């Protein structure tokens, strides 16, 4: 029952995530009429940070519901084989389906909104960009989850500012997605979700970056834990 509840949470949260980004853009560009003016960019960043806080709260009350396959993959790698199969075989597809459903409804409701982020550079630089962004955000997430003490507010603040900053860095190149499910939703709407560009840039590169980030984090954290354990045993 808990597994089904988590899958439903992943679907709903992924659905809401693609909608939230669209509504923020509509509010800033159409309602406020600020477009790409500096004040509009600042307001959009502030709203994005508030939005990430809201989804972090949703993840907390749903006991793990998420909208990003990279977070699920990172935790699945760290768990046992059954949790890995559940994460990769059930949770990630649920997030993808939620994102696709959300985007389809967005396009039907706001047909003028466009068709989401696109690759504006060559495929190799695009893969490096999305890979770097994914690597950075996974390392930050792992660090906040296991190493940095602090309250929910402080950790979410660090995470949200990091995500918005990384998104800005990659927005003109690849869209700065850092979320294969959301990218899949928009690509499916355009009909290019099975192209080499989409698979390589928005799936393969972030997944490889996530695996690398988890491996490096384990490599760096384990010696620190062993050193603390040895120090403690010597003091006793």
N, CA, C and O of each residue as an XYZ file, in Angstrom:
944
protein
N       0.823     -1.209      0.000
C       0.000      0.000      0.000
C       0.857      1.260      0.000
O       0.548      2.233     -0.687
N       1.948      1.231      0.784
C       2.856      2.380      0.832
C       3.506      2.611     -0.524
O       3.725      3.751     -0.932
N       3.816      1.500     -1.232
C       4.438      1.627     -2.552
C       3.479      2.271     -3.549
O       3.879      3.131     -4.334
N       2.218      1.855     -3.516
C       1.221      2.438     -4.418
C       1.008      3.917     -4.096
O       0.878      4.744     -4.999
N       0.973      4.239     -2.813
C       0.813      5.638     -2.402
C       1.972      6.490     -2.900
O       1.774      7.635     -3.309
N       3.183      5.933     -2.866
C       4.351      6.663     -3.341
C       4.296      6.879     -4.852
O       4.664      7.948     -5.339
N       3.840      5.871     -5.594
C       3.712      6.005     -7.044
C       2.682      7.068     -7.412
O       2.890      7.859     -8.331
N       1.577      7.073     -6.686
C       0.540      8.089     -6.928
C       1.090      9.473     -6.614
O       0.829     10.430     -7.344
N       1.848      9.581     -5.535
C       2.454     10.863     -5.161
C       3.422     11.337     -6.235
O       3.427     12.516     -6.587
N       4.249     10.422     -6.763
C       5.183     10.777     -7.826
C       4.449     11.298     -9.053
O       4.857     12.292     -9.654
N       3.361     10.620     -9.422
C       2.577     11.032    -10.590
C       1.994     12.427    -10.387
O       2.128     13.293    -11.251
N       1.351     12.639     -9.248
C       0.689     13.920     -8.997
C       1.696     15.059     -8.873
O       1.487     16.140     -9.423
N       2.786     14.815     -8.151
C       3.795     15.863     -7.957
C       4.481     16.205     -9.276
O       4.758     17.376     -9.536
N       4.760     15.205    -10.113
C       5.362     15.467    -11.425
C       4.403     16.258    -12.309
O       4.812     17.169    -13.029
N       3.133     15.901    -12.246
C       2.091     16.630    -12.968
C       2.059     18.090    -12.522
O       2.012     19.001    -13.349
N       2.085     18.299    -11.217
C       2.035     19.659    -10.676
C       3.309     20.448    -10.984
O       3.266     21.667    -11.155
N       4.444     19.742    -11.052
C       5.716     20.437    -11.279
C       5.754     21.107    -12.653
O       6.143     22.271    -12.755
N       5.361     20.397    -13.704
C       5.388     21.004    -15.040
C       4.369     22.136    -15.126
O       4.593     23.118    -15.833
N       3.260     22.008    -14.417
C       2.261     23.073    -14.405
C       2.775     24.301    -13.659
O       2.529     25.430    -14.084
N       3.480     24.095    -12.563
C       3.938     25.222    -11.752
C       4.904     26.107    -12.533
O       4.807     27.333    -12.482
N       5.838     25.483    -13.259
C       6.775     26.264    -14.060
C       6.069     27.073    -15.128
O       6.428     28.222    -15.383
N       5.069     26.480    -15.752
C       4.309     27.180    -16.786
C       3.517     28.340    -16.203
O       3.491     29.426    -16.783
N       2.876     28.124    -15.070
C       2.068     29.176    -14.452
C       2.930     30.354    -14.003
O       2.503     31.506    -14.079
N       4.150     30.062    -13.533
C       5.061     31.147    -13.147
C       5.403     32.008    -14.365
O       5.399     33.236    -14.280
N       5.698     31.366    -15.491
C       6.021     32.111    -16.708
C       4.832     32.923    -17.189
O       4.995     34.076    -17.589
N       3.639     32.345    -17.158
C       2.437     33.068    -17.584
C       2.196     34.278    -16.679
O       1.836     35.355    -17.155
N       2.397     34.092    -15.375
C       2.186     35.194    -14.431
C       3.153     36.347    -14.695
O       2.754     37.511    -14.714
N       4.436     36.011    -14.901
C       5.451     37.053    -15.093
C       5.335     37.701    -16.466
O       5.394     38.925    -16.585
N       5.170     36.880    -17.508
C       5.204     37.400    -18.873
C       3.877     38.003    -19.314
O       3.864     39.051    -19.959
N       2.769     37.364    -18.981
C       1.480     37.809    -19.498
C       0.723     38.702    -18.510
O       0.248     39.776    -18.879
N       0.614     38.261    -17.274
C      -0.158     39.036    -16.298
C       0.587     40.296    -15.879
O       0.021     41.388    -15.886
N       1.861     40.143    -15.512
C       2.656     41.309    -15.129
C       3.211     42.052    -16.344
O       3.524     43.239    -16.255
N       3.333     41.361    -17.477
C       3.817     41.987    -18.703
C       5.269     42.410    -18.654
O       5.656     43.382    -19.304
N       6.078     41.691    -17.891
C       7.482     42.083    -17.728
C       8.405     41.423    -18.746
O       9.507     41.915    -18.991
N       7.966     40.311    -19.344
C       8.780     39.662    -20.370
C      10.148     39.280    -19.858
O      10.278     38.652    -18.807
N      11.189     39.668    -20.620
C      12.566     39.338    -20.251
C      13.280     40.527    -19.614
O      14.509     40.596    -19.636
N      12.528     41.449    -19.055
C      13.131     42.579    -18.356
C      13.812     42.100    -17.074
O      13.423     41.073    -16.518
N      14.817     42.829    -16.602
C      15.524     42.407    -15.374
C      14.590     42.200    -14.187
O      14.751     41.244    -13.428
N      13.611     43.096    -14.023
C      12.674     42.944    -12.904
C      11.853     41.670    -13.044
O      11.546     41.003    -12.056
N      11.499     41.339    -14.289
C      10.756     40.106    -14.529
C      11.578     38.870    -14.203
O      11.059     37.899    -13.653
N      12.863     38.910    -14.543
C      13.742     37.782    -14.239
C      13.900     37.604    -12.732
O      13.935     36.479    -12.231
N      13.995     38.720    -12.016
C      14.138     38.645    -10.554
C      12.877     38.050     -9.931
O      12.953     37.170     -9.074
N      11.716     38.540    -10.371
C      10.451     38.020     -9.831
C      10.300     36.531    -10.143
O       9.826     35.762     -9.307
N      10.707     36.129    -11.348
C      10.602     34.717    -11.726
C      11.509     33.858    -10.868
O      11.131     32.750    -10.486
N      12.702     34.350    -10.559
C      13.619     33.601     -9.686
C      13.053     33.460     -8.281
O      13.130     32.388     -7.680
N      12.481     34.548     -7.754
C      11.897     34.501     -6.408
C      10.738     33.518     -6.357
O      10.627     32.727     -5.421
N       9.872     33.572     -7.369
C       8.738     32.649     -7.419
C       9.207     31.203     -7.581
O       8.592     30.286     -7.037
N      10.292     30.999     -8.326
C      10.824     29.647     -8.506
C      11.352     29.087     -7.196
O      11.180     27.903     -6.909
N      11.995     29.935     -6.399
C      12.496     29.488     -5.102
C      11.335     29.130     -4.177
O      11.372     28.107     -3.492
N      10.304     29.976     -4.162
C       9.112     29.668     -3.361
C       8.470     28.371     -3.830
O       7.997     27.572     -3.022
N       8.458     28.171     -5.143
C       7.880     26.964     -5.733
C       8.632     25.710     -5.282
O       8.018     24.689     -4.971
N       9.952     25.793     -5.251
C      10.759     24.645     -4.826
C      10.512     24.346     -3.346
O      10.483     23.183     -2.943
N      10.333     25.393     -2.537
C       9.982     25.188     -1.132
C       8.664     24.425     -1.017
O       8.532     23.509     -0.206
N       7.697     24.813     -1.838
C       6.388     24.165     -1.804
C       6.503     22.685     -2.151
O       5.887     21.842     -1.499
N       7.292     22.367     -3.182
C       7.421     20.971     -3.586
C       8.270     20.173     -2.605
O       8.076     18.967     -2.456
N       9.205     20.833     -1.937
C       9.959     20.153     -0.874
C       9.018     19.790      0.269
O       9.145     18.723      0.869
N       8.076     20.679      0.567
C       7.082     20.397      1.606
C       6.176     19.239      1.177
O       5.841     18.381      1.994
N       5.774     19.208     -0.107
C       4.969     18.100     -0.616
C       5.724     16.773     -0.489
O       5.148     15.752     -0.114
N       7.015     16.805     -0.807
C       7.816     15.598     -0.672
C       7.890     15.122      0.763
O       7.940     13.919      1.023
N       7.898     16.061      1.698
C       7.970     15.699      3.117
C       6.660     15.085      3.605
O       6.674     14.075      4.309
N       5.533     15.686      3.237
C       4.253     15.179      3.744
C       3.820     13.891      3.046
O       3.026     13.123      3.589
N       4.349     13.654      1.829
C       4.044     12.395      1.130
C       5.077     11.322      1.428
O       5.007     10.217      0.890
N       6.042     11.650      2.292
C       7.082     10.705      2.709
C       7.903     10.198      1.531
O       8.129      8.997      1.384
N       8.347     11.137      0.691
C       9.278     10.772     -0.367
C       8.805     11.018     -1.779
O       9.546     10.739     -2.721
N       7.592     11.533     -1.967
C       7.116     11.817     -3.320
C       8.036     12.815     -4.021
O       8.464     13.797     -3.415
N       8.340     12.564     -5.295
C       9.315     13.387     -6.001
C       8.893     13.614     -7.447
O       8.036     12.907     -7.977
N       9.511     14.613     -8.076
C       9.212     14.947     -9.467
C      10.418     14.763    -10.384
O      10.311     14.944    -11.596
N      11.558     14.408     -9.810
C      12.774     14.320    -10.607
C      13.358     12.900    -10.557
O      13.714     12.421     -9.480
N      13.460     12.223    -11.708
C      14.026     10.869    -11.739
C      15.452     10.786    -11.218
O      15.868      9.734    -10.733
N      16.218     11.885    -11.309
C      17.606     11.843    -10.856
C      17.676     11.618     -9.349
O      18.543     10.882     -8.877
N      16.777     12.240     -8.588
C      16.742     12.021     -7.142
C      16.367     10.585     -6.814
O      16.944      9.971     -5.915
N      15.390     10.051     -7.554
C      14.966      8.664     -7.343
C      16.104      7.713     -7.675
O      16.357      6.758     -6.940
N      16.795      7.975     -8.791
C      17.902      7.113     -9.204
C      19.031      7.141     -8.183
O      19.602      6.100     -7.859
N      19.358      8.333     -7.674
C      20.444      8.447     -6.698
C      20.132      7.665     -5.429
O      21.009      6.995     -4.884
N      18.890      7.743     -4.951
C      18.509      7.000     -3.745
C      18.385      5.508     -4.030
O      18.683      4.683     -3.167
N      17.940      5.156     -5.252
C      17.796      3.745     -5.608
C      19.145      3.050     -5.675
O      19.272      1.889     -5.286
N      20.153      3.761     -6.170
C      21.498      3.186     -6.252
C      22.043      2.906     -4.859
O      22.766      1.933     -4.647
N      21.688      3.766     -3.916
C      22.198      3.625     -2.557
C      21.464      2.555     -1.757
O      21.931      2.149     -0.693
N      20.310      2.091     -2.264
C      19.529      1.097     -1.543
C      19.821     -0.318     -1.994
O      20.830     -0.579     -2.650
N      18.923     -1.238     -1.636
C      19.091     -2.629     -2.041
C      18.527     -2.854     -3.434
O      18.026     -1.926     -4.068
N      18.613     -4.102     -3.911
C      18.218     -4.401     -5.286
C      16.717     -4.213     -5.507
O      16.304     -3.740     -6.566
N      15.905     -4.576     -4.528
C      14.455     -4.436     -4.681
C      14.044     -2.972     -4.756
O      13.163     -2.613     -5.536
N      14.682     -2.118     -3.940
C      14.379     -0.687     -3.998
C      14.860     -0.086     -5.312
O      14.252      0.847     -5.837
N      15.965     -0.632     -5.842
C      16.458     -0.161     -7.135
C      15.453     -0.495     -8.242
O      15.145      0.345     -9.087
N      14.947     -1.733     -8.224
C      13.960     -2.127     -9.241
C      12.685     -1.305     -9.116
O      12.098     -0.908    -10.122
N      12.256     -1.051     -7.883
C      11.047     -0.267     -7.676
C      11.242      1.171     -8.166
O      10.356      1.746     -8.799
N      12.405      1.740     -7.866
C      12.670      3.116     -8.282
C      12.758      3.262     -9.788
O      12.125      4.138    -10.376
N      13.551      2.393    -10.410
C      13.777      2.492    -11.852
C      12.590      1.960    -12.653
O      12.228      2.526    -13.684
N      11.991      0.877    -12.176
C      10.936      0.240    -12.952
C       9.541      0.764    -12.705
O       8.642      0.528    -13.513
N       9.334      1.485    -11.584
C       7.985      1.956    -11.267
C       7.927      3.464    -11.001
O       7.098      4.163    -11.584
N       8.797      3.961    -10.130
C       8.712      5.369     -9.753
C       9.070      6.308    -10.909
O       8.360      7.280    -11.163
N      10.160      6.020    -11.601
C      10.553      6.892    -12.713
C       9.504      6.883    -13.829
O       9.160      7.956    -14.327
N       8.975      5.711    -14.251
C       7.883      5.742    -15.234
C       6.666      6.523    -14.751
O       6.013      7.196    -15.549
N       6.352      6.445    -13.459
C       5.231      7.202    -12.919
C       5.477      8.702    -13.047
O       4.563      9.461    -13.370
N       6.708      9.125    -12.793
C       7.051     10.539    -12.945
C       6.963     10.976    -14.401
O       6.486     12.071    -14.698
N       7.422     10.124    -15.302
C       7.375     10.451    -16.736
C       5.927     10.585    -17.203
O       5.581     11.534    -17.907
N       5.088      9.635    -16.809
C       3.677      9.676    -17.209
C       2.990     10.914    -16.626
O       2.186     11.555    -17.303
N       3.304     11.246    -15.385
C       2.742     12.448    -14.772
C       3.146     13.705    -15.515
O       2.327     14.603    -15.713
N       4.407     13.777    -15.929
C       4.900     14.945    -16.663
C       4.256     15.049    -18.040
O       3.854     16.135    -18.459
N       4.156     13.926    -18.745
C       3.537     13.926    -20.071
C       2.070     14.348    -19.978
O       1.595     15.150    -20.782
N       1.361     13.804    -18.995
C      -0.047     14.163    -18.802
C      -0.191     15.651    -18.499
O      -1.082     16.315    -19.027
N       0.691     16.168    -17.647
C       0.650     17.587    -17.309
C       0.900     18.478    -18.509
O       0.196     19.469    -18.704
N       1.898     18.137    -19.318
C       2.232     18.948    -20.489
C       1.110     18.920    -21.515
O       0.783     19.948    -22.108
N       0.517     17.746    -21.729
C      -0.591     17.650    -22.689
C      -1.750     18.547    -22.269
O      -2.363     19.204    -23.111
N      -2.051     18.578    -20.984
C      -3.130     19.433    -20.492
C      -2.750     20.917    -20.592
O      -3.598     21.761    -20.879
N      -1.480     21.221    -20.354
C      -1.010     22.602    -20.489
C      -1.215     23.098    -21.914
O      -1.718     24.203    -22.120
N      -0.830     22.293    -22.898
C      -0.926     22.689    -24.295
C      -2.387     22.846    -24.724
O      -2.720     23.724    -25.520
N      -3.249     21.985    -24.186
C      -4.676     22.121    -24.498
C      -5.275     23.366    -23.863
O      -6.169     23.990    -24.434
N      -4.784     23.727    -22.684
C      -5.320     24.891    -21.968
C      -4.704     26.196    -22.459
O      -5.402     27.193    -22.640
N      -3.388     26.178    -22.673
C      -2.667     27.371    -23.128
C      -1.882     27.034    -24.395
O      -0.665     26.864    -24.329
N      -2.543     26.935    -25.537
C      -1.839     26.530    -26.769
C      -0.761     27.513    -27.200
O       0.114     27.164    -27.993
N      -0.816     28.747    -26.683
C       0.171     29.756    -27.077
C       1.436     29.691    -26.244
O       2.367     30.460    -26.484
N       1.493     28.794    -25.274
C       2.601     28.776    -24.333
C       3.901     28.282    -24.956
O       4.974     28.538    -24.408
N       3.835     27.585    -26.077
C       5.038     27.034    -26.695
C       5.196     25.564    -26.376
O       4.300     24.932    -25.816
N       6.353     25.026    -26.741
C       6.568     23.592    -26.569
C       7.801     23.271    -25.732
O       8.497     22.285    -25.976
N       8.055     24.115    -24.748
C       9.064     23.785    -23.762
C      10.500     24.031    -24.188
O      10.757     24.592    -25.253
N      11.442     23.601    -23.334
C      12.874     23.830    -23.587
C      13.374     23.051    -24.792
O      12.930     21.934    -25.060
N      14.307     23.660    -25.515
C      14.896     23.021    -26.692
C      16.412     23.088    -26.615
O      16.978     23.918    -25.904
N      17.052     22.210    -27.351
C      18.510     22.197    -27.434
C      18.956     23.274    -28.418
O      18.622     23.209    -29.601
N      19.709     24.262    -27.937
C      20.132     25.392    -28.770
C      21.603     25.327    -29.161
O      22.109     26.248    -29.803
N      22.286     24.271    -28.789
C      23.681     24.074    -29.152
C      23.821     22.674    -29.736
O      22.840     21.935    -29.816
N      25.033     22.305    -30.145
C      25.207     20.974    -30.724
C      25.039     19.895    -29.660
O      25.122     20.166    -28.462
N      24.809     18.705    -30.103
C      24.414     17.612    -29.216
C      25.479     17.280    -28.168
O      25.146     16.924    -27.037
N      26.756     17.395    -28.538
C      27.822     17.035    -27.596
C      27.954     18.067    -26.482
O      28.092     17.708    -25.312
N      27.912     19.345    -26.841
C      27.961     20.387    -25.813
C      26.684     20.368    -24.970
O      26.716     20.653    -23.773
N      25.564     20.029    -25.606
C      24.321     19.907    -24.854
C      24.397     18.803    -23.810
O      23.952     18.979    -22.676
N      24.960     17.664    -24.197
C      25.107     16.545    -23.259
C      26.045     16.923    -22.112
O      25.779     16.589    -20.957
N      27.133     17.615    -22.425
C      28.058     18.050    -21.373
C      27.385     19.039    -20.429
O      27.589     18.985    -19.216
N      26.581     19.945    -20.990
C      25.895     20.937    -20.161
C      24.909     20.290    -19.209
O      24.949     20.544    -18.005
N      24.025     19.456    -19.735
C      23.045     18.794    -18.878
C      23.717     17.836    -17.903
O      23.265     17.681    -16.768
N      24.794     17.194    -18.343
C      25.536     16.308    -17.457
C      26.158     17.064    -16.297
O      26.101     16.612    -15.153
N      26.753     18.218    -16.591
C      27.356     19.033    -15.533
C      26.308     19.529    -14.555
O      26.511     19.472    -13.342
N      25.182     20.018    -15.076
C      24.119     20.524    -14.213
C      23.562     19.411    -13.322
O      23.335     19.616    -12.130
N      23.346     18.232    -13.911
C      22.830     17.098    -13.143
C      23.833     16.665    -12.080
O      23.452     16.390    -10.942
N      25.101     16.604    -12.441
C      26.145     16.216    -11.489
C      26.161     17.171    -10.295
O      26.236     16.743     -9.143
N      26.088     18.470    -10.589
C      26.146     19.473     -9.524
C      24.958     19.355     -8.583
O      25.124     19.394     -7.364
N      23.761     19.211     -9.141
C      22.577     19.195     -8.289
C      22.483     17.903     -7.477
O      21.988     17.918     -6.350
N      22.953     16.788     -8.037
C      22.933     15.530     -7.283
C      23.937     15.575     -6.142
O      23.637     15.120     -5.038
N      25.122     16.117     -6.390
C      26.126     16.255     -5.330
C      25.588     17.132     -4.206
O      25.752     16.809     -3.030
N      24.952     18.231     -4.566
C      24.385     19.129     -3.559
C      23.294     18.418     -2.758
O      23.244     18.530     -1.533
N      22.423     17.688     -3.456
C      21.340     16.976     -2.783
C      21.866     15.914     -1.833
O      21.364     15.775     -0.717
N      22.874     15.163     -2.264
C      23.461     14.139     -1.407
C      24.125     14.756     -0.185
O      24.018     14.235      0.924
N      24.810     15.867     -0.400
C      25.458     16.544      0.716
C      24.463     17.058      1.734
O      24.673     16.923      2.939
N      23.372     17.651      1.249
C      22.356     18.168      2.158
C      21.659     17.047      2.918
O      21.258     17.220      4.069
N      21.518     15.902      2.267
C      20.805     14.782      2.885
C      21.622     14.074      3.953
O      21.059     13.531      4.903
N      22.948     14.074      3.809
C      23.740     13.226      4.703
C      24.823     13.942      5.503
O      25.275     13.425      6.525
N      25.244     15.114      5.056
C      26.407     15.700      5.702
C      26.142     17.014      6.429
O      26.689     17.248      7.507
N      25.305     17.874      5.846
C      25.159     19.216      6.388
C      24.039     19.252      7.416
O      22.886     18.988      7.075
N      24.351     19.574      8.672
C      23.287     19.675      9.677
C      22.474     20.952      9.471
O      22.966     21.916      8.884
N      21.257     20.958      9.942
C      20.443     22.156      9.817
C      18.976     21.814      9.699
O      18.591     20.648      9.611
N      18.169     22.853      9.699
C      16.731     22.684      9.652
C      16.260     22.417      8.223
O      17.012     22.560      7.260
N      14.990     22.024      8.120
C      14.362     21.821      6.813
C      14.420     23.101      5.990
O      14.681     23.055      4.788
N      14.179     24.238      6.627
C      14.186     25.516      5.919
C      15.557     25.817      5.336
O      15.664     26.192      4.169
N      16.607     25.657      6.133
C      17.958     25.997      5.666
C      18.390     25.079      4.523
O      18.948     25.552      3.532
N      18.144     23.787      4.646
C      18.523     22.851      3.597
C      17.751     23.116      2.307
O      18.313     23.057      1.213
N      16.459     23.409      2.445
C      15.653     23.691      1.261
C      16.084     25.002      0.619
O      16.061     25.129     -0.605
N      16.475     25.972      1.428
C      16.955     27.250      0.908
C      18.217     27.042      0.066
O      18.321     27.567     -1.042
N      19.164     26.284      0.591
C      20.396     26.008     -0.155
C      20.083     25.265     -1.444
O      20.618     25.598     -2.502
N      19.222     24.261     -1.360
C      18.853     23.471     -2.534
C      18.144     24.317     -3.582
O      18.453     24.221     -4.769
N      17.195     25.146     -3.154
C      16.414     25.942     -4.104
C      17.266     26.988     -4.808
O      17.152     27.168     -6.021
N      18.111     27.669     -4.065
C      18.984     28.678     -4.685
C      19.954     28.007     -5.663
O      20.236     28.544     -6.734
N      20.459     26.836     -5.286
C      21.370     26.101     -6.170
C      20.672     25.699     -7.465
O      21.229     25.856     -8.551
N      19.446     25.180     -7.345
C      18.705     24.740     -8.531
C      18.386     25.902     -9.458
O      18.527     25.784    -10.675
N      17.955     27.024     -8.889
C      17.625     28.190     -9.714
C      18.878     28.730    -10.395
O      18.834     29.113    -11.564
N      19.989     28.761     -9.673
C      21.248     29.246    -10.256
C      21.703     28.358    -11.408
O      22.075     28.854    -12.471
N      21.672     27.061    -11.197
C      22.074     26.125    -12.241
C      21.128     26.190    -13.436
O      21.564     26.075    -14.582
N      19.839     26.373    -13.173
C      18.874     26.504    -14.264
C      19.191     27.734    -15.118
O      19.135     27.674    -16.346
N      19.519     28.839    -14.465
C      19.857     30.060    -15.205
C      21.097     29.839    -16.059
O      21.151     30.292    -17.202
N      22.093     29.145    -15.516
C      23.330     28.892    -16.261
C      23.073     28.086    -17.536
O      23.731     28.308    -18.553
N      22.127     27.156    -17.486
C      21.893     26.299    -18.649
C      20.677     26.634    -19.471
O      20.408     25.972    -20.473
N      19.919     27.670    -19.062
C      18.632     27.940    -19.713
C      18.766     28.293    -21.186
O      17.935     27.876    -21.994
N      19.794     29.053    -21.553
C      19.949     29.459    -22.953
C      20.593     28.372    -23.815
O      20.612     28.486    -25.041
N      21.114     27.334    -23.194
C      21.807     26.283    -23.933
C      20.920     25.055    -24.142
O      20.710     24.612    -25.271
N      20.409     24.518    -23.047
C      19.587     23.302    -23.127
C      18.220     23.465    -22.465
O      17.393     22.553    -22.494
N      17.995     24.621    -21.877
C      16.793     24.822    -21.084
C      17.052     24.639    -19.606
O      16.204     24.954    -18.772
N      18.246     24.121    -19.282
C      18.602     23.916    -17.874
C      17.609     23.039    -17.137
O      17.205     23.359    -16.019
N      17.210     21.929    -17.759
C      16.135     21.095    -17.200
C      16.534     20.400    -15.908
O      15.868     20.561    -14.885
N      17.608     19.634    -15.945
C      18.035     18.816    -14.803
C      16.912     17.898    -14.339
O      16.877     17.490    -13.178
N      15.996     17.574    -15.243
C      14.845     16.743    -14.908
C      14.402     15.986    -16.162
O      13.650     16.526    -16.974
N      14.858     14.747    -16.326
C      14.504     13.988    -17.535
C      13.004     13.796    -17.729
O      12.537     13.749    -18.867
N      12.237     13.683    -16.640
C      10.799     13.474    -16.770
C      10.116     14.693    -17.366
O       9.298     14.563    -18.277
N      10.448     15.886    -16.856
C       9.858     17.116    -17.389
C      10.286     17.337    -18.839
O       9.478     17.732    -19.680
N      11.564     17.079    -19.124
C      12.038     17.208    -20.506
C      11.311     16.236    -21.422
O      10.997     16.569    -22.564
N      11.045     15.035    -20.923
C      10.319     14.030    -21.692
C       8.895     14.489    -21.984
O       8.378     14.251    -23.076
N       8.262     15.144    -21.020
C       6.907     15.631    -21.214
C       6.808     16.588    -22.378
O       5.927     16.450    -23.226
N       7.709     17.565    -22.428
C       7.690     18.552    -23.512
C       8.139     17.936    -24.831
O       7.591     18.259    -25.885
N       9.132     17.052    -24.780
C       9.605     16.400    -26.010
C       8.516     15.508    -26.599
O       8.366     15.435    -27.819
N       7.766     14.841    -25.753
C       6.665     13.999    -26.221
C       5.609     14.846    -26.922
O       5.029     14.428    -27.924
N       5.367     16.042    -26.385
C       4.398     16.939    -27.010
C       4.875     17.411    -28.384
O       4.068     17.627    -29.289
N       6.193     17.569    -28.532
C       6.750     17.984    -29.829
C       6.896     16.812    -30.780
O       7.003     17.010    -31.990
N       6.903     15.590    -30.252
C       7.083     14.407    -31.071
C       8.527     14.029    -31.313
O       8.813     13.231    -32.205
N       9.461     14.594    -30.524
C      10.879     14.261    -30.719
C      11.469     13.576    -29.486
O      12.662     13.705    -29.209
N      10.629     12.848    -28.750
C      11.089     12.202    -27.525
C      11.933     10.955    -27.780
O      12.560     10.437    -26.856
N      11.958     10.470    -29.011
C      12.776      9.291    -29.313
C      13.972      9.643    -30.191
O      14.649      8.750    -30.699
N      14.235     10.926    -30.374
C      15.380     11.337    -31.177
C      16.676     11.139    -30.408
O      16.680     11.056    -29.179
N      17.770     11.064    -31.145
C      19.080     10.887    -30.516
C      19.408     12.074    -29.618
O      19.990     11.906    -28.547
N      19.037     13.265    -30.055
C      19.339     14.460    -29.273
C      18.668     14.417    -27.907
O      19.293     14.716    -26.889
N      17.395     14.044    -27.890
C      16.672     14.020    -26.613
C      17.220     12.922    -25.699
O      17.483     13.167    -24.521
N      17.389     11.732    -26.231
C      17.845     10.606    -25.405
C      19.229     10.867    -24.837
O      19.481     10.606    -23.661
N      20.128     11.381    -25.669
C      21.507     11.597    -25.233
C      21.621     12.768    -24.266
O      22.275     12.656    -23.229
N      20.990     13.891    -24.599
C      21.161     15.114    -23.815
C      20.342     15.088    -22.532
O      20.851     15.448    -21.470
N      19.082     14.668    -22.611
C      18.182     14.810    -21.464
C      17.988     13.540    -20.645
O      17.362     13.576    -19.585
N      18.518     12.416    -21.125
C      18.420     11.173    -20.366
C      19.789     10.564    -20.082
O      20.177     10.420    -18.923
N      20.516     10.210    -21.130
C      21.771      9.483    -20.931
C      22.798     10.310    -20.161
O      23.399      9.819    -19.205
N      23.002     11.563    -20.572
C      24.003     12.401    -19.899
C      23.655     12.647    -18.422
O      24.532     12.492    -17.572
N      22.411     13.025    -18.080
C      22.095     13.207    -16.657
C      22.185     11.925    -15.839
O      22.601     11.959    -14.681
N      21.801     10.797    -16.428
C      21.882      9.524    -15.700
C      23.336      9.163    -15.427
O      23.677      8.754    -14.317
N      24.196      9.310    -16.432
C      25.617      9.039    -16.225
C      26.203      9.989    -15.189
O      27.017      9.580    -14.362
N      25.796     11.246    -15.229
C      26.282     12.224    -14.261
C      25.817     11.868    -12.853
O      26.559     12.051    -11.888
N      24.596     11.363    -12.732
C      24.082     10.947    -11.427
C      24.880      9.769    -10.871
O      25.252      9.763     -9.697
N      25.139      8.783    -11.712
C      25.944      7.635    -11.289
C      27.332      8.079    -10.849
O      27.852      7.600     -9.841
N      27.932      8.997    -11.607
C      29.265      9.507    -11.259
C      29.221     10.274     -9.946
O      30.115     10.134     -9.112
N      28.185     11.085     -9.760
C      28.065     11.878     -8.537
C      27.920     10.979     -7.312
O      28.552     11.222     -6.285
N      27.084      9.936     -7.417
C      26.898      9.016     -6.297
C      28.209      8.299     -5.976
O      28.563      8.145     -4.807
N      28.928      7.861     -7.008
C      30.197      7.146     -6.811
C      31.237      8.047     -6.145
O      31.909      7.636     -5.199
N      31.366      9.283     -6.645
C      32.340     10.208     -6.081
C      31.968     10.575     -4.644
O      32.836     10.676     -3.777
N      30.675     10.771     -4.403
C      30.241     11.118     -3.056
C      30.560      9.996     -2.071
O      31.036     10.246     -0.963
N      30.294      8.764     -2.484
C      30.638      7.622     -1.624
C      32.135      7.555     -1.382
O      32.585      7.272     -0.272
N      32.902      7.819     -2.436
C      34.361      7.746     -2.345
C      34.904      8.774     -1.360
O      35.861      8.506     -0.634
N      34.284      9.955     -1.342
C      34.760     11.024     -0.471
C      34.217     10.899      0.944
O      34.911     11.236      1.904
N      32.992     10.422      1.087
C      32.348     10.391      2.401
C      32.817      9.209      3.231
O      33.003      9.340      4.441
N      33.013      8.047      2.596
C      33.383      6.843      3.343
C      34.683      7.008      4.122
O      34.719      6.644      5.297
N      35.767      7.547      3.519
C      36.992      7.743      4.301
C      36.784      8.671      5.492
O      37.385      8.469      6.547
N      35.918      9.707      5.329
C      35.659     10.626      6.434
C      34.943      9.911      7.573
O      35.251     10.142      8.742
N      33.982      9.039      7.237
C      33.270      8.278      8.262
C      34.209      7.320      8.979
O      34.159      7.175     10.200
N      35.085      6.653      8.182
C      36.022      5.696      8.780
C      37.014      6.407      9.688
O      37.403      5.881     10.730
N      37.427      7.623      9.280
C      38.372      8.370     10.081
C      37.737      8.792     11.404
O      38.383      8.733     12.451
N      36.479      9.214     11.360
C      35.781      9.601     12.587
C      35.595      8.391     13.506
O      35.727      8.499     14.725
N      35.285      7.233     12.900
C      35.092      6.017     13.693
C      36.398      5.603     14.365
O      36.396      5.200     15.528
N      37.513      5.700     13.638
C      38.812      5.340     14.192
C      39.202      6.302     15.324
O      39.751      5.884     16.343
N      38.910      7.591     15.129
C      39.217      8.577     16.160
C      38.431      8.325     17.422
O      38.955      8.450     18.529
N      37.145      7.961     17.251
C      36.283      7.669     18.379
C      36.751      6.447     19.146
O      36.755      6.440     20.377
N      37.156      5.390     18.396
C      37.617      4.154     19.047
C      38.914      4.374     19.805
O      39.126      3.772     20.858
N      39.791      5.236     19.277
C      41.054      5.513     19.951
C      40.826      6.283     21.243
O      41.490      6.044     22.252
N      39.862      7.224     21.192
C      39.578      8.023     22.380
C      38.963      7.182     23.500
O      39.128      7.484     24.682
N      38.250      6.119     23.107
C      37.674      5.240     24.112
C      38.723      4.302     24.693
O      38.410      3.486     25.560
